[in-house]
Amino acid sequence: MTADDELQKIPGVKLVHQAPLDRYTRFGIGGKARVLADADNEQALAEAVKALKASGEPFTVIGGGTNLVVSDEGFPGVVLRYTCPAIDIDGITVHAAAGVVLQHLTDLTVARGLRGLETMTGIPGWVGGAIYGNAGAYGHSIHERVKSVRYFDGTGIHELGNSACQFRYRESVFKLRKDWIVLSVTLDLDAADAAELSATATGILNIRNEKYPPTMRCAGSIFKNLMLNDLPAAVRAELPERAVREGKVPSAYFLELAGAKGMVEGGVRVATYHANLIFNEGGGTAAQVRTLIEELKRRVREKFGFELEEEVQFIVPFAAMR
Ligand SMILES: Cc1cc2nc3c(=O)[nH]c(=O)nc-3n(C[C@H](O)[C@H](O)[C@H](O)COP(=O)(O)OP(=O)(O)OC[C@H]3O[C@@H](n4cnc5c(N)ncnc54)[C@H](O)[C@@H]3O)c2cc1C
């Protein structure tokens, strides 16, 4: 039994049948979802999840699709997006729904003279995805500004304070609890000079646009960077000082030494200027991305004796179910 009849009745839910997921993800890769369901308010989302659970149909949640590799087979159930774009600013406190485009939030807070998100400029995707993966750049992550996160656990709405969100580098409790859906976040920012924030943001965006041209089909960094203290002692002993930044070593450092730059697998390629950036040149497949990832991991494992961990998330037919 599919949940379509129930989903169709919910105000605020829109369905696309046989949705080509390559069009909903920045990598431009992946097969079809049986249904893509967009819910634009909390009640609609909650009702949709309850209908899906009652039907027993598999479902998974995505946001802006900028950190995803979708399987070539697509997803046989319902891909759900919470699309609410609400933002409310009260002094230095900002409430943003999970469906807000992160760049809109960044631009708005910068324009209002609120410090805290300006280094996030150029990180694509939505607020819910940013909380899930504790997105960040230029030495800062979103968790530094999070006061609380509201989420739906399949039966009710709950709120967690910052420490209960278990934020770490590119990690949060929401990565551990894939049955929880982020609804909104409250952020504490600081009053600052808008022109100064804007100059910082513009500078960052210019650099980022060179590394990630806006039309590049990719998911940002493929692998997480490495915590210096987690690396094998023998590897640490050989590291030049310049390879360490804020207690981390970019995985690109090891990938480059393993000869990753410019590697090609069908329609996907490692950038010649950045060893931790895989992009779809056109016609790339998820299988090719997977093959390239496995080869890169193998090379680093054999050369350095540790395992790289993917930052990118995967939507596969039978694994990512809630
Ligand atoms: C060009 C480029 C540059 C990038 N640069 C950076 C960077 O500098 N720093 C950085 O951290 N990331 C970067 N990324 C990765 C990506 O932009 C971030 O991870 C982003 O926060 C993902 O948001 P999204 O809405 O696109 O999530 P999606 O890709 O749609 O989903 C990612 C994961 O989040 C989960 N998720 C999404 N929404 C919700 C929700 N509401 N509730 C629960 N789970 C949810 C999904 O299930 C999935 O597992 C980059 C990506 C690209 C393409």
The ligand as a Gaussian input file, in Angstrom:
#p B3LYP/6-31G(d) Opt

LIG

0 1
 C       29.689000      23.791000      -3.617000
 C       29.484000      23.278000      -2.231000
 C       30.222000      23.802000      -1.182000
 C       30.007000      23.343000       0.129000
 N       30.735000      23.893000       1.143000
 C       30.495000      23.500000       2.409000
 C       31.204000      24.097000       3.495000
 O       32.031000      24.989000       3.316000
 N       30.933000      23.663000       4.754000
 C       29.998000      22.695000       5.000000
 O       29.776000      22.358000       6.168000
 N       29.328000      22.100000       3.980000
 C       29.538000      22.477000       2.701000
 N       28.873000      21.890000       1.673000
 C       27.963000      20.772000       1.946000
 C       26.501000      21.208000       2.103000
 O       26.254000      22.443000       1.524000
 C       26.105000      21.283000       3.570000
 O       26.305000      20.031000       4.160000
 C       24.654000      21.719000       3.749000
 O       24.469000      22.121000       5.084000
 C       23.657000      20.624000       3.373000
 O       22.355000      21.188000       3.424000
 P       21.194000      20.625000       2.476000
 O       19.947000      21.337000       2.832000
 O       21.586000      20.714000       1.047000
 O       21.108000      19.113000       2.940000
 P       20.908000      17.825000       2.018000
 O       22.106000      17.659000       1.145000
 O       19.587000      17.873000       1.365000
 O       20.897000      16.695000       3.120000
 C       22.073000      16.392000       3.833000
 C       21.682000      15.513000       5.021000
 O       20.897000      16.291000       5.923000
 C       19.715000      15.611000       6.268000
 N       18.673000      16.622000       6.451000
 C       18.384000      17.637000       5.618000
 N       17.376000      18.376000       6.128000
 C       17.011000      17.798000       7.286000
 C       16.035000      18.084000       8.286000
 N       15.199000      19.121000       8.189000
 N       15.955000      17.264000       9.373000
 C       16.782000      16.197000       9.500000
 N       17.725000      15.874000       8.590000
 C       17.847000      16.665000       7.504000
 C       19.422000      14.674000       5.099000
 O       18.694000      13.537000       5.536000
 C       20.826000      14.309000       4.632000
 O       21.305000      13.178000       5.317000
 C       29.062000      22.333000       0.361000
 C       28.329000      21.794000      -0.706000
 C       28.539000      22.275000      -1.989000
 C       27.732000      21.713000      -3.123000

